[in-house]
């Protein structure tokens, strides 16, 4: 089947581009002898996870317990990091069970969380990474407080310090490409300071993990960084293009839509809306993008508004499109767009090859009800 024969809206995944992105980032990691632990929240797909592991990824980073359990069970993953602190007795119980099947690293950023997990472990041991705040201001402690916090957590003997991790998500809120470099400098300075402080206090970091897609290629050159955890690189999106981290040709995920109306000379209406493209302009708000997605190959079009199932597209000047024409849209934020569907249509050279399931979205693990 040709992709043009598909009903719309639909989520298209160019397999050649996807595989190229996976190979490129794994190759860059291999060149610098940096471990690659892809963040799975981007695609939430056990099949894409298998592709990343087969390409050489050391392990994976997960945003949810659902993701962690699913990839261990279905994708042959042997090493899993949790990106955020996991608390609550039911959640911790799942982590303890997961630890029996894979090498698990939890994330901590304070004593309260450490105490709760330590008590729940009931004598069992688990590895943890201390979250370093390198400027995002979300989780973590500053570089000068890393050693004091590790010393506090040392009181909980079943929590084993394995290193530090950080995420410079503030890169997605910069107002220009030139600012990305300053975020990388912040990432590297914070990481270096933390590692040196730990070293002086006789703490060894087996893992020093950073990672965002825009900072990846430069950050991994640091001798202090042993692991990187980018996620968006498999798809890329309009934000990555705006930041200079990717080209349009490296965007593998698009939403195909049909023009269903032209109420005025300068306005099209599409059959896809916020439930395909999402309303956000990046997790931290990017001023570098215009509209709600990039219409591939048609710079004369700007998506100016979204309802849940339809979009308003402004026409600037001349266009060869008309009612009934199909277009492809590169989402602003591919992570949130991919989370809107249960599957993506994988294709090569305009021919449909297979469906790729998005099978580890939120609450995909159903609870057992007594």
CORSUL-V909652 format. One record per residue. N is the residue number from 1. RES is the residue in three letters. SS is DSSP state (H for helix, E for strand, C for the rest). PHI is phi in radians with two decimals (999 if undefined). D_CENTER is the distance of its C-alpha to the mean C-alpha in Angstrom with 1 decimal. Layout:
# CORSUL-V909652
[[N | RES | SS | PHI | D_CENTER] [N | RES | SS | PHI | D_CENTER]]
This chain:
# CORSUL-V909652
[[1 | UNK | C | 999 | 30.5] [2 | UNK | E | -1.44 | 29.6] [3 | UNK | H | -1.07 | 26.5] [4 | UNK | H | -1.19 | 28.9] [5 | UNK | H | -1.57 | 30.6] [6 | UNK | C | -1.31 | 27.6] [7 | UNK | C | -1.28 | 27.9] [8 | UNK | C | -2.13 | 25.7] [9 | UNK | C | -1.35 | 23.3] [10 | UNK | E | -2.58 | 21.1] [11 | UNK | E | -1.73 | 17.7] [12 | UNK | E | -1.74 | 18.3] [13 | UNK | E | -2.27 | 16.4] [14 | UNK | E | -1.30 | 18.2] [15 | UNK | H | -1.18 | 18.3] [16 | UNK | H | -1.12 | 19.8] [17 | UNK | H | -1.21 | 17.1] [18 | UNK | H | -0.96 | 14.3] [19 | UNK | H | -1.11 | 16.5] [20 | UNK | H | -1.15 | 17.2] [21 | UNK | H | -1.14 | 13.7] [22 | UNK | H | -1.09 | 13.3] [23 | UNK | H | -1.12 | 16.7] [24 | UNK | H | -1.08 | 16.4] [25 | UNK | H | -1.21 | 13.7] [26 | UNK | H | -1.14 | 15.4] [27 | UNK | H | -1.12 | 18.7] [28 | UNK | H | -1.11 | 17.8] [29 | UNK | H | -1.13 | 16.8] [30 | UNK | H | -1.10 | 20.0] [31 | UNK | H | -1.07 | 22.1] [32 | UNK | C | -1.73 | 21.5] [33 | UNK | C | 0.96 | 21.6] [34 | UNK | C | -1.81 | 18.2] [35 | UNK | E | -1.18 | 16.5] [36 | UNK | E | -1.90 | 13.1] [37 | UNK | E | -2.12 | 10.9] [38 | UNK | E | -1.06 | 7.7] [39 | UNK | E | -1.42 | 4.9] [40 | UNK | C | -1.51 | 5.9] [41 | UNK | C | -1.12 | 4.9] [42 | UNK | C | -1.09 | 3.9] [43 | UNK | C | -1.89 | 7.4] [44 | UNK | C | 0.83 | 9.2] [45 | UNK | C | -2.28 | 11.8] [46 | UNK | H | -1.21 | 14.2] [47 | UNK | H | -1.19 | 15.6] [48 | UNK | H | -1.15 | 12.6] [49 | UNK | H | -1.03 | 12.1] [50 | UNK | H | -1.03 | 15.8] [51 | UNK | H | -1.08 | 15.6] [52 | UNK | H | -1.21 | 13.3] [53 | UNK | H | -1.17 | 15.7] [54 | UNK | H | -1.13 | 18.7] [55 | UNK | H | -1.32 | 17.6] [56 | UNK | C | 2.23 | 17.9] [57 | UNK | C | -1.06 | 14.8] [58 | UNK | C | -1.23 | 16.4] [59 | UNK | E | -2.86 | 14.4] [60 | UNK | E | -2.36 | 11.0] [61 | UNK | E | -1.89 | 9.0] [62 | UNK | E | -2.14 | 8.9] [63 | UNK | C | -1.61 | 8.6] [64 | UNK | C | -2.38 | 11.9] [65 | UNK | H | -1.17 | 15.1] [66 | UNK | H | -0.94 | 15.2] [67 | UNK | H | -1.03 | 12.3] [68 | UNK | H | -1.06 | 14.0] [69 | UNK | H | -1.12 | 17.4] [70 | UNK | H | -1.13 | 16.6] [71 | UNK | H | -1.26 | 15.2] [72 | UNK | H | -1.20 | 18.1] [73 | UNK | H | -1.29 | 20.5] [74 | UNK | H | -1.93 | 19.5] [75 | UNK | C | -1.98 | 17.7] [76 | UNK | C | 1.24 | 19.8] [77 | UNK | C | -1.32 | 17.4] [78 | UNK | C | -1.90 | 19.5] [79 | UNK | E | -2.31 | 17.4] [80 | UNK | E | -2.35 | 14.8] [81 | UNK | E | -1.91 | 13.4] [82 | UNK | E | -1.70 | 12.9] [83 | UNK | C | -1.26 | 10.7] [84 | UNK | C | -2.21 | 13.2] [85 | UNK | C | -1.02 | 17.0] [86 | UNK | C | -1.95 | 18.3] [87 | UNK | C | -2.28 | 21.7] [88 | UNK | C | 1.71 | 24.3] [89 | UNK | H | -1.03 | 26.6] [90 | UNK | H | -1.16 | 25.2] [91 | UNK | H | -1.18 | 21.7] [92 | UNK | H | -1.11 | 23.1] [93 | UNK | H | -1.05 | 25.3] [94 | UNK | H | -1.17 | 22.5] [95 | UNK | H | -1.15 | 21.0] [96 | UNK | H | -1.09 | 24.6] [97 | UNK | H | -1.17 | 24.9] [98 | UNK | H | -1.11 | 21.7] [99 | UNK | C | -1.08 | 23.0] [100 | UNK | C | -1.35 | 25.9] [101 | UNK | C | -1.93 | 23.9] [102 | UNK | C | -2.67 | 21.4] [103 | UNK | E | -1.40 | 21.0] [104 | UNK | E | -2.00 | 19.0] [105 | UNK | E | -2.12 | 17.9] [106 | UNK | E | -1.57 | 17.6] [107 | UNK | E | -2.02 | 16.7] [108 | UNK | E | -2.27 | 19.6] [109 | UNK | C | -2.49 | 20.6] [110 | UNK | C | -2.99 | 24.1] [111 | UNK | H | -1.27 | 27.3] [112 | UNK | H | -1.03 | 27.3] [113 | UNK | H | -1.15 | 24.2] [114 | UNK | H | -1.08 | 25.6] [115 | UNK | H | -1.11 | 28.9] [116 | UNK | H | -1.11 | 27.7] [117 | UNK | H | -1.19 | 25.7] [118 | UNK | H | -1.03 | 28.6] [119 | UNK | H | -1.14 | 31.2] [120 | UNK | H | -1.20 | 29.3] [121 | UNK | H | -1.16 | 29.0] [122 | UNK | C | 0.90 | 32.8] [123 | UNK | C | 1.71 | 33.5] [124 | UNK | C | -1.26 | 30.5] [125 | UNK | C | -1.83 | 28.4] [126 | UNK | E | -2.59 | 24.6] [127 | UNK | E | -1.42 | 22.6] [128 | UNK | E | -2.38 | 20.7] [129 | UNK | E | -1.95 | 18.7] [130 | UNK | E | -1.49 | 19.8] [131 | UNK | E | -1.38 | 17.2] [132 | UNK | E | -1.73 | 18.3] [133 | UNK | C | -1.52 | 18.1] [134 | UNK | C | -1.84 | 17.9] [135 | UNK | C | 2.12 | 18.4] [136 | UNK | C | -1.25 | 15.7] [137 | UNK | C | 1.27 | 18.3] [138 | UNK | C | -2.03 | 16.3] [139 | UNK | C | -1.59 | 16.6] [140 | UNK | C | 1.80 | 18.7] [141 | UNK | E | -2.06 | 22.0] [142 | UNK | C | -1.25 | 23.2] [143 | UNK | H | -1.03 | 24.2] [144 | UNK | H | -1.36 | 27.8] [145 | UNK | H | -1.92 | 27.3] [146 | UNK | H | -1.10 | 25.3] [147 | UNK | H | -1.09 | 28.6] [148 | UNK | H | -0.99 | 30.3] [149 | UNK | H | -1.23 | 27.4] [150 | UNK | H | -1.07 | 27.4] [151 | UNK | H | -1.12 | 31.1] [152 | UNK | H | -1.16 | 30.9] [153 | UNK | H | -1.20 | 28.5] [154 | UNK | C | -0.99 | 31.0] [155 | UNK | C | -1.18 | 33.3] [156 | UNK | C | -1.81 | 31.3] [157 | UNK | C | -1.13 | 32.3] [158 | UNK | C | -1.58 | 30.1] [159 | UNK | E | -1.81 | 26.9] [160 | UNK | E | -1.77 | 26.4] [161 | UNK | E | -1.18 | 24.9] [162 | UNK | E | -2.01 | 22.7] [163 | UNK | E | 2.61 | 21.2] [164 | UNK | E | -2.24 | 18.8] [165 | UNK | E | -2.53 | 15.2] [166 | UNK | C | -2.63 | 13.8] [167 | UNK | C | -2.46 | 11.0] [168 | UNK | C | -1.64 | 12.4] [169 | UNK | H | -1.14 | 10.5] [170 | UNK | H | -1.13 | 14.0] [171 | UNK | H | -1.07 | 13.6] [172 | UNK | H | -1.39 | 12.3] [173 | UNK | H | -1.94 | 15.8] [174 | UNK | C | -1.19 | 18.0] [175 | UNK | C | -1.69 | 20.9] [176 | UNK | C | -2.87 | 21.3] [177 | UNK | H | -0.99 | 19.9] [178 | UNK | H | -1.14 | 22.5] [179 | UNK | H | -1.42 | 20.8] [180 | UNK | H | -1.05 | 17.8] [181 | UNK | H | -1.03 | 20.3] [182 | UNK | H | -1.20 | 21.3] [183 | UNK | H | -1.20 | 17.9] [184 | UNK | H | -1.09 | 17.8] [185 | UNK | H | -1.03 | 21.3] [186 | UNK | H | -1.10 | 20.4] [187 | UNK | H | -1.04 | 17.6] [188 | UNK | H | -1.26 | 20.2] [189 | UNK | H | -1.14 | 23.1] [190 | UNK | H | -1.09 | 21.7] [191 | UNK | H | -1.13 | 20.6] [192 | UNK | H | -1.05 | 24.0] [193 | UNK | H | -1.06 | 26.0] [194 | UNK | H | -1.11 | 24.4] [195 | UNK | H | -1.12 | 25.0] [196 | UNK | H | -1.13 | 28.5] [197 | UNK | H | -1.10 | 29.4] [198 | UNK | H | -1.14 | 28.4] [199 | UNK | H | -1.08 | 30.4] [200 | UNK | H | -1.14 | 33.4] [201 | UNK | C | -1.72 | 33.3] [202 | UNK | C | 1.15 | 33.2] [203 | UNK | C | -1.83 | 29.7] [204 | UNK | C | -1.70 | 27.9] [205 | UNK | C | -1.73 | 24.1] [206 | UNK | C | -1.22 | 23.2] [207 | UNK | E | -2.21 | 19.5] [208 | UNK | E | -2.18 | 18.4] [209 | UNK | E | -1.95 | 14.6] [210 | UNK | E | -2.25 | 12.8] [211 | UNK | C | 2.49 | 9.8] [212 | UNK | C | -2.43 | 8.0] [213 | UNK | C | -1.07 | 8.3] [214 | UNK | C | -1.17 | 11.5] [215 | UNK | C | -1.72 | 13.1] [216 | UNK | H | -0.94 | 12.5] [217 | UNK | H | -1.14 | 15.7] [218 | UNK | H | -1.54 | 18.0] [219 | UNK | H | -1.09 | 16.8] [220 | UNK | C | -1.22 | 17.2] [221 | UNK | C | -1.35 | 20.8] [222 | UNK | C | -1.22 | 21.6] [223 | UNK | C | -1.22 | 23.9] [224 | UNK | C | -1.49 | 22.6] [225 | UNK | C | -1.62 | 19.0] [226 | UNK | C | -1.86 | 18.9] [227 | UNK | E | -2.55 | 15.3] [228 | UNK | E | -2.21 | 12.0] [229 | UNK | C | -2.32 | 8.5] [230 | UNK | C | -1.30 | 6.3] [231 | UNK | C | -2.23 | 3.3] [232 | UNK | H | -1.14 | 4.6] [233 | UNK | H | -1.02 | 7.9] [234 | UNK | H | -1.18 | 8.9] [235 | UNK | C | -1.80 | 9.5] [236 | UNK | C | 1.04 | 9.8] [237 | UNK | C | -2.94 | 11.6] [238 | UNK | H | -1.10 | 14.4] [239 | UNK | H | -1.19 | 12.9] [240 | UNK | H | -1.07 | 12.0] [241 | UNK | H | -1.13 | 15.6] [242 | UNK | H | -1.11 | 17.1] [243 | UNK | H | -1.44 | 15.8] [244 | UNK | C | 1.40 | 17.3] [245 | UNK | C | -1.54 | 14.2] [246 | UNK | C | -2.73 | 14.8] [247 | UNK | C | -1.87 | 17.7] [248 | UNK | H | -0.99 | 18.3] [249 | UNK | H | -1.20 | 19.3] [250 | UNK | H | -1.74 | 15.9] [251 | UNK | C | -1.57 | 14.3] [252 | UNK | C | -1.56 | 14.4] [253 | UNK | E | -1.80 | 13.6] [254 | UNK | E | -2.37 | 16.5] [255 | UNK | E | -1.87 | 18.4] [256 | UNK | E | -1.60 | 22.0] [257 | UNK | E | -2.41 | 24.5] [258 | UNK | E | -1.96 | 28.3] [259 | UNK | E | -1.30 | 30.4] [260 | UNK | E | -1.91 | 32.6] [261 | UNK | E | -2.81 | 34.7] [262 | UNK | E | -2.41 | 36.0] [263 | UNK | E | -1.14 | 37.8] [264 | UNK | E | -2.40 | 38.7] [265 | UNK | C | -1.05 | 39.0] [266 | UNK | C | -1.94 | 35.9] [267 | UNK | E | -2.50 | 33.6] [268 | UNK | E | -1.87 | 31.8] [269 | UNK | E | -2.08 | 30.4] [270 | UNK | E | -1.85 | 27.6] [271 | UNK | C | -1.64 | 27.0] [272 | UNK | C | -2.34 | 23.3] [273 | UNK | C | -2.45 | 22.2] [274 | UNK | H | -1.15 | 19.7] [275 | UNK | H | -1.39 | 19.1] [276 | UNK | H | -2.02 | 17.6] [277 | UNK | H | -1.67 | 16.3] [278 | UNK | C | 1.34 | 15.6] [279 | UNK | C | -1.69 | 17.5] [280 | UNK | C | -1.48 | 15.1] [281 | UNK | C | -2.03 | 14.8] [282 | UNK | C | 1.82 | 11.5] [283 | UNK | C | -1.05 | 10.5] [284 | UNK | C | -2.13 | 13.3] [285 | UNK | C | 1.33 | 15.6] [286 | UNK | C | -1.87 | 16.2] [287 | UNK | C | -1.56 | 19.8] [288 | UNK | C | -1.52 | 19.4] [289 | UNK | C | -1.99 | 18.9] [290 | UNK | C | -2.03 | 21.7] [291 | UNK | C | 1.42 | 21.7] [292 | UNK | C | -2.02 | 19.2] [293 | UNK | C | 2.35 | 18.0] [294 | UNK | E | -1.89 | 19.7] [295 | UNK | E | -1.33 | 22.4] [296 | UNK | C | -1.14 | 22.3] [297 | UNK | C | 1.38 | 25.7] [298 | UNK | C | -2.39 | 27.2] [299 | UNK | C | -1.12 | 27.1] [300 | UNK | C | -1.36 | 30.0] [301 | UNK | E | -1.96 | 27.8] [302 | UNK | E | -2.29 | 25.7] [303 | UNK | E | -1.40 | 24.1] [304 | UNK | E | -1.75 | 25.7] [305 | UNK | E | -2.80 | 25.4] [306 | UNK | E | -2.27 | 23.8] [307 | UNK | C | -1.70 | 25.5] [308 | UNK | C | -1.14 | 23.9] [309 | UNK | C | -2.12 | 25.0] [310 | UNK | C | -2.40 | 26.3] [311 | UNK | E | -2.28 | 25.6] [312 | UNK | E | -1.78 | 28.0] [313 | UNK | E | -2.14 | 28.0] [314 | UNK | E | -1.44 | 30.3] [315 | UNK | E | -1.76 | 32.2] [316 | UNK | C | -1.86 | 33.2] [317 | UNK | C | 1.42 | 36.3] [318 | UNK | C | -1.51 | 36.9] [319 | UNK | C | -2.56 | 34.7] [320 | UNK | C | -1.68 | 35.6] [321 | UNK | C | -1.54 | 33.6] [322 | UNK | C | -2.67 | 35.4] [323 | UNK | C | -1.00 | 35.3] [324 | UNK | C | 1.74 | 34.0] [325 | UNK | C | -1.21 | 31.9] [326 | UNK | E | -1.80 | 28.4] [327 | UNK | E | -2.29 | 25.6] [328 | UNK | E | -1.94 | 21.9] [329 | UNK | E | -2.08 | 19.5] [330 | UNK | E | -1.45 | 16.3] [331 | UNK | C | -1.09 | 14.2] [332 | UNK | C | -1.05 | 13.5] [333 | UNK | C | -2.27 | 10.0] [334 | UNK | H | -1.16 | 8.9] [335 | UNK | H | -1.07 | 6.3] [336 | UNK | H | -1.31 | 9.4] [337 | UNK | H | -1.13 | 11.8] [338 | UNK | H | -1.09 | 10.8] [339 | UNK | C | -1.31 | 11.3] [340 | UNK | C | -1.54 | 14.7] [341 | UNK | C | -2.29 | 16.1] [342 | UNK | C | -1.61 | 17.3] [343 | UNK | E | -2.77 | 17.3] [344 | UNK | E | -2.09 | 16.8] [345 | UNK | E | -1.61 | 19.9] [346 | UNK | E | -1.42 | 19.5] [347 | UNK | E | -2.51 | 22.2] [348 | UNK | E | -2.40 | 23.9] [349 | UNK | C | 0.85 | 26.6] [350 | UNK | C | 1.25 | 26.5] [351 | UNK | E | -1.81 | 27.4] [352 | UNK | E | -1.16 | 25.5] [353 | UNK | E | -1.86 | 24.8] [354 | UNK | E | -2.91 | 23.0] [355 | UNK | E | -1.64 | 20.8] [356 | UNK | E | -1.97 | 17.4] [357 | UNK | E | -1.29 | 16.9] [358 | UNK | C | -1.73 | 13.9] [359 | UNK | C | -1.86 | 15.6] [360 | UNK | C | -2.28 | 13.5] [361 | UNK | C | -1.28 | 12.9] [362 | UNK | C | -0.94 | 14.3] [363 | UNK | C | 1.06 | 17.8] [364 | UNK | C | -1.26 | 17.9] [365 | UNK | C | -1.61 | 20.0] [366 | UNK | C | -1.40 | 23.3] [367 | UNK | C | -1.24 | 25.5] [368 | UNK | C | -1.48 | 28.9] [369 | UNK | C | -1.82 | 31.5] [370 | UNK | C | -1.21 | 34.9]]
